[in-house]
Amino acid sequence: MSCNACVVGKLQFEVRVEGVRNLAIYPEVVRHMERNGELIRAEGDSLFVKEPGMRDFLDFCHDHMKPNAIFFRLDEGSWRPLEEAKETLESEWIDEVIRKELVTCHAQPIVDTKGEIYAHEMLARFYREDGSVIYPGEIFGAARKRDRLYALDRICRMAAVRAASFTDKKAFINFIPTSIYSPEFCLKSTTMLADRLGVDSGRLVFEVVETESVEDTDHLKRILSFYKEKGFRYALDDVGEGYSTLELLSDLQPHYMKLDMKYVQGVAADPKKQQTASAFLAEAKKLGSVPLAEGIEDEEDFEWLKANGYQLFQGYLFGKPAPIEQLV
């Protein structure tokens, strides 16, 4: 696999042409791209095209070919309909965000039963060069379209480790397991930075996000085993009654389990949420995991969860995300 994930350069598009009409025009397309220097190579009915050439090709396709019989992919990934290529090209701005690491960290406190700060969750915040905010949904959506998810996840992890060096509390750091190819290689820069900054590995808790959408659980186990071997802790986010299987929880043996906020908010007055919260707590105790309730906004919910055995708590009741220097 080429290292498009690690180095943010121009994309290489692989285009597959199908259909009688498209294949009849195909030789002319190849010759045109060769003349313009936009073609990397042609193999059978597939083209390998530079990014500027892809823009020109899209215009030509819509005028003279049948776009619904043409597909593309990046870095040997999944084939996509040609119509999605426009969004991929329009998301080029994310490359600059990643190259210049236009990311900073805000921190949200995680407290214990006494309301004292136990840890901070490090939350990435993104900015354009003019200082305007880029919302997480927008930037992660763009990263997926351009296959930049690993590169984006990496700069977020690195920023979080740097932020962790400003506090002596534990730091919860989000990561997307599907963005990591090989933990031994992809996470090496994170562990090296922690060592260089003198951040004790026991203070870093890597929090799995999008756990429900992880299909390759063996890959996730490899990642978590790598973290564990290096002395780090790990947490599972957004766990609730819809969680895939209890067997998976048992296999992963998380150090922390975070109860999804939809079961937290209003739990003091909702018997059904109380049932889910109690079942979650029992499972956490069985696995030896520390139970953490997130999204707490009301004192009543905090008191109910605390009285029923929860140990850690997070939410606007205790503080909103803010620059780390304001919290230490």
C-alpha positions in Angstrom: 0.0 0.0 0.0 1.3 3.4 -0.8 1.7 5.8 2.1 -1.0 8.3 1.1 -2.2 7.9 4.6 1.0 9.2 6.1 2.1 11.8 3.6 -0.4 14.4 2.5 0.5 14.8 -1.1 -1.6 15.1 -4.3 -4.0 12.2 -4.7 -3.7 9.5 -7.3 -7.1 8.4 -8.7 -7.6 5.0 -10.2 -10.5 5.0 -12.7 -12.3 2.0 -14.0 -14.2 2.4 -17.3 -17.1 0.1 -18.2 -19.8 0.0 -20.9 -19.6 -0.1 -24.7 -19.9 3.6 -25.3 -17.3 4.5 -22.6 -14.8 1.9 -23.9 -15.2 3.2 -27.4 -14.1 6.7 -26.3 -11.5 5.3 -23.8 -8.4 5.3 -26.2 -9.0 9.0 -27.0 -9.1 9.8 -23.2 -5.8 8.0 -22.7 -4.1 9.9 -25.6 -5.5 13.3 -24.3 -4.2 12.7 -20.8 -0.8 11.6 -22.1 -0.5 14.8 -24.1 -1.4 16.9 -21.1 0.9 15.0 -18.7 -2.1 14.1 -16.5 -1.9 10.3 -16.9 0.3 8.3 -14.6 -0.3 5.1 -16.5 -3.1 3.0 -18.2 -3.6 -0.7 -17.5 -6.3 -2.4 -19.5 -9.6 -0.6 -18.8 -8.2 1.3 -15.9 -6.5 4.7 -15.7 -4.2 6.1 -13.0 -4.7 9.8 -13.0 -3.2 12.8 -11.3 -5.6 15.0 -9.3 -5.6 18.0 -11.8 -6.4 15.5 -14.6 -9.3 14.1 -12.6 -11.0 17.5 -12.6 -10.7 17.7 -16.4 -11.8 14.1 -16.8 -15.0 14.7 -14.8 -16.0 17.6 -17.1 -15.4 15.4 -20.2 -17.3 12.5 -18.8 -20.4 14.4 -18.1 -20.4 15.8 -21.7 -19.4 12.7 -23.7 -19.5 9.5 -21.6 -21.9 7.6 -19.3 -20.7 8.5 -15.8 -22.8 5.9 -14.1 -20.6 3.2 -15.7 -17.3 4.7 -14.4 -15.9 4.1 -11.0 -12.9 5.4 -9.0 -10.9 4.6 -5.9 -8.0 6.0 -3.9 -5.0 4.1 -2.6 -6.4 0.7 -3.5 -9.5 1.4 -1.4 -13.1 0.6 -2.2 -14.5 1.5 -5.6 -16.9 4.4 -5.6 -19.3 5.9 -8.1 -17.7 8.6 -10.2 -20.2 11.1 -8.9 -18.5 11.0 -5.6 -15.2 12.2 -7.1 -16.4 15.8 -7.2 -16.8 15.8 -3.4 -13.4 14.3 -3.0 -11.8 17.1 -5.1 -13.8 19.8 -3.3 -12.5 18.6 0.0 -8.9 19.4 -0.9 -8.8 22.2 1.8 -8.4 19.5 4.4 -4.9 18.7 3.1 -3.7 22.2 4.2 -5.3 21.7 7.7 -3.3 18.5 8.1 0.0 19.7 6.6 0.0 22.8 8.8 -1.5 21.0 11.8 -4.2 23.6 12.3 -5.6 21.8 15.3 -5.6 22.6 19.0 -6.9 20.8 22.1 -9.7 21.8 24.4 -10.1 19.8 27.6 -13.2 18.8 29.5 -12.9 17.7 33.1 -13.8 14.2 34.3 -14.6 14.2 38.0 -14.9 11.6 40.8 -17.7 11.1 43.3 -16.5 14.2 45.3 -16.5 16.4 42.2 -12.8 16.6 42.1 -11.0 16.4 38.8 -9.7 12.9 38.0 -8.8 13.5 34.3 -9.5 15.6 31.3 -10.8 14.4 27.9 -8.8 16.0 25.2 -11.0 17.2 22.4 -9.7 18.4 19.0 -10.7 21.8 17.7 -9.9 22.8 14.1 -9.2 26.2 12.5 -8.6 27.6 9.1 -5.7 29.9 8.5 -8.0 32.9 8.8 -8.9 31.7 12.4 -12.4 30.6 11.5 -13.6 27.4 13.2 -14.1 24.1 11.3 -16.6 21.9 13.0 -15.6 18.2 13.6 -18.4 16.8 11.5 -17.2 18.8 8.5 -13.6 18.0 8.9 -13.9 14.3 9.5 -16.4 14.0 6.6 -13.9 15.6 4.3 -11.1 13.3 5.6 -13.2 10.3 4.8 -13.8 11.5 1.3 -10.1 12.0 0.6 -8.8 9.0 2.5 -7.1 11.3 5.0 -8.6 9.8 8.1 -5.4 8.3 9.4 -3.4 11.6 8.8 -6.1 13.6 10.6 -6.4 11.2 13.5 -2.7 11.2 13.9 -2.4 15.0 14.2 -5.3 15.0 16.7 -3.5 12.3 18.8 -0.2 14.2 18.8 -1.9 17.5 19.8 -3.7 15.6 22.6 -0.4 14.2 23.9 1.2 17.6 23.8 -1.8 19.0 25.8 -1.5 16.2 28.3 2.0 17.4 29.2 0.5 20.6 30.7 -1.4 18.7 33.4 -0.5 15.9 36.0 -4.0 14.4 35.6 -5.0 11.5 33.4 -5.8 12.5 29.8 -8.5 10.7 27.7 -7.5 10.8 24.0 -9.9 9.8 21.3 -8.8 7.7 18.4 -10.6 6.0 15.4 -9.5 2.4 15.2 -10.5 2.1 11.5 -8.0 4.8 10.6 -5.0 2.7 11.8 -3.4 0.2 9.5 -0.8 -1.3 11.8 -0.5 -0.3 15.4 3.2 -1.1 15.5 3.9 1.5 12.8 1.0 4.0 13.0 1.1 4.5 16.7 4.9 4.7 17.0 5.0 8.5 16.6 2.4 8.8 19.5 4.4 6.7 21.9 7.7 8.5 20.9 6.2 11.9 21.5 4.9 10.9 25.0 8.4 9.6 25.9 10.0 12.8 24.6 7.7 15.0 26.6 8.0 13.0 29.7 4.3 12.1 29.8 3.9 8.9 31.9 2.2 6.3 29.8 -0.1 5.4 32.8 -1.7 8.9 32.5 -2.8 8.4 28.9 -6.2 6.7 28.3 -6.9 6.1 24.6 -10.6 6.2 24.0 -12.1 4.1 21.2 -14.7 6.2 19.2 -17.1 4.7 16.7 -16.8 1.3 18.5 -20.1 0.1 17.3 -19.0 0.5 13.7 -15.8 -1.5 14.1 -16.2 -4.6 12.0 -12.7 -6.1 12.3 -12.6 -6.8 16.0 -9.4 -8.7 15.8 -7.7 -5.5 14.4 -9.2 -3.5 17.3 -7.8 -6.1 19.8 -4.3 -5.7 18.2 -4.4 -2.0 18.7 -5.6 -2.2 22.3 -3.0 -4.9 23.0 -0.3 -2.6 21.6 -1.4 0.2 23.9 -1.5 -2.1 26.9 2.0 -3.4 26.2 3.2 0.2 26.1 1.7 0.9 29.5 -1.3 3.0 28.3 -4.9 2.5 29.4 -7.9 2.4 27.1 -11.6 3.2 27.3 -14.7 2.3 25.2 -17.0 5.2 24.4 -20.8 5.3 24.1 -21.5 1.9 25.5 -25.2 1.1 26.1 -27.9 -1.4 25.6 -27.3 -1.5 21.9 -23.7 -2.6 22.3 -22.7 -5.3 19.9 -22.0 -8.3 22.2 -21.1 -8.9 25.8 -18.5 -11.4 24.5 -16.7 -8.5 22.7 -16.6 -6.5 25.9 -15.2 -9.5 27.7 -12.5 -9.9 25.0 -11.5 -6.3 25.0 -11.2 -5.9 28.8 -11.4 -2.1 28.7 -9.9 -0.2 31.7 -12.8 2.3 31.5 -16.3 2.0 30.0 -18.3 5.2 29.2 -22.1 5.0 29.4 -23.7 6.7 26.4 -25.2 10.1 27.4 -28.6 9.1 26.0 -28.9 6.8 29.0 -27.5 9.3 31.4 -29.5 12.4 30.7 -32.8 12.1 32.7 -31.8 8.8 34.3 -32.9 10.0 37.8 -36.6 10.1 36.6 -36.6 7.4 34.0 -37.0 3.7 35.1 -36.0 2.4 31.7 -32.7 4.4 31.6 -32.1 3.3 35.2 -32.4 -0.3 34.1 -29.8 0.2 31.3 -27.5 2.2 33.6 -27.7 -0.6 36.3 -27.0 -3.4 33.8 -24.0 -1.4 32.4 -22.7 -0.9 35.9 -22.9 -4.6 36.7 -21.1 -5.5 33.5 -18.3 -3.0 34.2 -17.8 -4.4 37.7 -17.7 -7.9 36.2 -15.0 -7.0 33.8 -13.0 -4.9 36.3 -13.6 -1.7 34.3 -14.1 1.7 35.8 -17.7 2.9 35.0 -17.9 6.5 33.7 -21.2 8.4 32.9 -20.9 11.1 30.3 -23.1 13.9 29.3 -24.3 14.9 32.8 -26.1 18.2 32.9 -28.4 17.9 35.9 -27.5 17.5 39.6 -30.3 15.0 40.1 -28.7 12.6 37.5 -25.3 13.0 39.1 -26.7 12.1 42.5 -28.6 9.1 41.2 -25.6 7.7 39.4 -23.3 8.3 42.3 -25.7 6.7 44.7 -25.9 3.6 42.5 -22.2 3.0 42.2 -20.8 5.1 39.3 -17.2 6.3 40.0 -16.5 8.9 37.3 -18.6 11.6 35.7 -18.3 14.0 32.7 -20.6 16.7 31.4 -21.5 20.4 31.3 -22.5 20.2 35.0 -18.7 20.0 35.8 -17.4 22.1 33.0 -17.5 22.7 29.2 -14.4 22.0 27.0 -11.9 24.8 27.2 -8.3 25.5 26.3 -6.1 23.3 28.6 -4.2 26.3 29.9 -7.4 27.7 31.4 -7.9 24.5 33.4 -4.5 23.9 35.0 
